[in-house]
Amino acid sequence: MNPESPRVEKIRQALQSLRPSKLVIVDESYRHAGHAGARDGRGHFAVEVVSEEFRGLAPLAMHRKVYEAVGGLMQTDIHALSIKASAPG
């Protein structure tokens, strides 16, 4: 088993507030080596979140909820975040 990076674990913990039924986090930082935004040490991540918290929300509102959940990590650990969010079903 491949252990998660500390950043992925921080993101996972932050997104637990959404009570996801599915949560996939992929660290894509390696794809951005040398990119100006990667120089500050923050990473590029893709997340897929399925949660009842998103039921009835427009896609923009779902993304806002994800950004609210990760909060300060956008300043310390995350440079870019690709989001796929949906309600179950």
DRENDO-1510 file (C-alpha; in Angstrom, 1 decimal, always signed):
<recs>
REC; n; res; u; v; w
REC; 1; MET; +0.0; +0.0; +0.0 .
REC; 2; ASN; +1.3; +3.5; -0.9 .
REC; 3; PRO; +1.0; +5.8; +2.1 .
REC; 4; GLU; -0.6; +9.2; +1.4 .
REC; 5; SER; +1.5; +12.4; +1.4 .
REC; 6; PRO; +1.0; +14.7; +4.4 .
REC; 7; ARG; -0.6; +17.2; +2.1 .
REC; 8; VAL; -3.1; +14.7; +0.8 .
REC; 9; GLU; -3.9; +13.7; +4.4 .
REC; 10; LYS; -4.5; +17.3; +5.3 .
REC; 11; ILE; -6.9; +17.8; +2.4 .
REC; 12; ARG; -8.7; +14.5; +3.2 .
REC; 13; GLN; -9.2; +15.7; +6.8 .
REC; 14; ALA; -10.4; +19.1; +5.7 .
REC; 15; LEU; -13.0; +17.6; +3.3 .
REC; 16; GLN; -14.4; +15.3; +6.0 .
REC; 17; SER; -16.6; +18.2; +7.0 .
REC; 18; LEU; -18.6; +17.5; +3.9 .
REC; 19; ARG; -19.3; +14.0; +5.0 .
REC; 20; PRO; -18.3; +12.5; +1.6 .
REC; 21; SER; -19.6; +9.1; +0.5 .
REC; 22; LYS; -16.8; +9.1; -2.0 .
REC; 23; LEU; -13.5; +11.1; -1.8 .
REC; 24; VAL; -10.6; +10.7; -4.2 .
REC; 25; ILE; -7.6; +13.0; -3.9 .
REC; 26; VAL; -4.8; +12.9; -6.5 .
REC; 27; ASP; -1.5; +14.8; -6.1 .
REC; 28; GLU; -0.7; +16.1; -9.5 .
REC; 29; SER; +2.2; +18.3; -8.4 .
REC; 30; TYR; +4.8; +16.3; -10.3 .
REC; 31; ARG; +3.1; +17.4; -13.6 .
REC; 32; HIS; +3.8; +21.0; -12.7 .
REC; 33; ALA; +7.5; +20.9; -11.8 .
REC; 34; GLY; +9.1; +24.1; -12.8 .
REC; 35; HIS; +5.8; +25.9; -13.0 .
REC; 36; ALA; +5.9; +29.4; -11.4 .
REC; 37; GLY; +3.1; +28.5; -9.0 .
REC; 38; ALA; +4.9; +25.4; -7.8 .
REC; 39; ARG; +8.0; +27.3; -6.7 .
REC; 40; ASP; +6.4; +28.4; -3.4 .
REC; 41; GLY; +6.1; +24.8; -2.3 .
REC; 42; ARG; +2.4; +24.5; -2.6 .
REC; 43; GLY; +1.0; +21.6; -4.8 .
REC; 44; HIS; -1.5; +20.9; -7.5 .
REC; 45; PHE; -4.3; +18.5; -6.6 .
REC; 46; ALA; -7.5; +17.0; -8.1 .
REC; 47; VAL; -10.4; +16.0; -5.9 .
REC; 48; GLU; -13.5; +14.1; -6.6 .
REC; 49; VAL; -16.1; +14.5; -3.8 .
REC; 50; VAL; -19.6; +12.9; -3.7 .
REC; 51; SER; -21.7; +14.2; -0.8 .
REC; 52; GLU; -25.3; +14.7; +0.2 .
REC; 53; GLU; -24.2; +18.2; +1.2 .
REC; 54; PHE; -24.3; +19.0; -2.5 .
REC; 55; ARG; -27.9; +17.8; -3.1 .
REC; 56; GLY; -29.8; +20.5; -4.9 .
REC; 57; LEU; -26.8; +22.8; -5.4 .
REC; 58; ALA; -25.5; +24.3; -8.6 .
REC; 59; PRO; -21.9; +23.3; -9.6 .
REC; 60; LEU; -20.5; +26.7; -8.5 .
REC; 61; ALA; -22.1; +26.3; -5.1 .
REC; 62; MET; -20.6; +22.8; -4.8 .
REC; 63; HIS; -17.1; +24.2; -5.6 .
REC; 64; ARG; -17.5; +27.0; -3.1 .
REC; 65; LYS; -18.3; +24.4; -0.4 .
REC; 66; VAL; -15.1; +22.5; -1.3 .
REC; 67; TYR; -13.0; +25.7; -1.2 .
REC; 68; GLU; -14.6; +26.6; +2.2 .
REC; 69; ALA; -13.7; +23.2; +3.5 .
REC; 70; VAL; -10.0; +23.3; +2.5 .
REC; 71; GLY; -9.9; +26.9; +3.7 .
REC; 72; GLY; -6.4; +27.9; +4.8 .
REC; 73; LEU; -4.8; +25.1; +3.0 .
REC; 74; MET; -5.1; +27.2; -0.1 .
REC; 75; GLN; -2.5; +29.5; +1.5 .
REC; 76; THR; -0.2; +26.9; +2.8 .
REC; 77; ASP; -0.4; +23.6; +0.9 .
REC; 78; ILE; -2.6; +24.0; -2.3 .
REC; 79; HIS; -1.6; +26.1; -5.3 .
REC; 80; ALA; -4.2; +24.7; -7.7 .
REC; 81; LEU; -7.3; +22.5; -7.1 .
REC; 82; SER; -9.3; +20.7; -9.8 .
REC; 83; ILE; -12.7; +19.8; -8.4 .
REC; 84; LYS; -15.3; +17.3; -9.5 .
REC; 85; ALA; -18.2; +17.5; -7.1 .
REC; 86; SER; -21.6; +15.9; -7.1 .
REC; 87; ALA; -24.4; +14.5; -5.0 .
REC; 88; PRO; -24.9; +10.7; -4.8 .
REC; 89; GLY; -26.8; +9.2; -7.7 .
</recs>
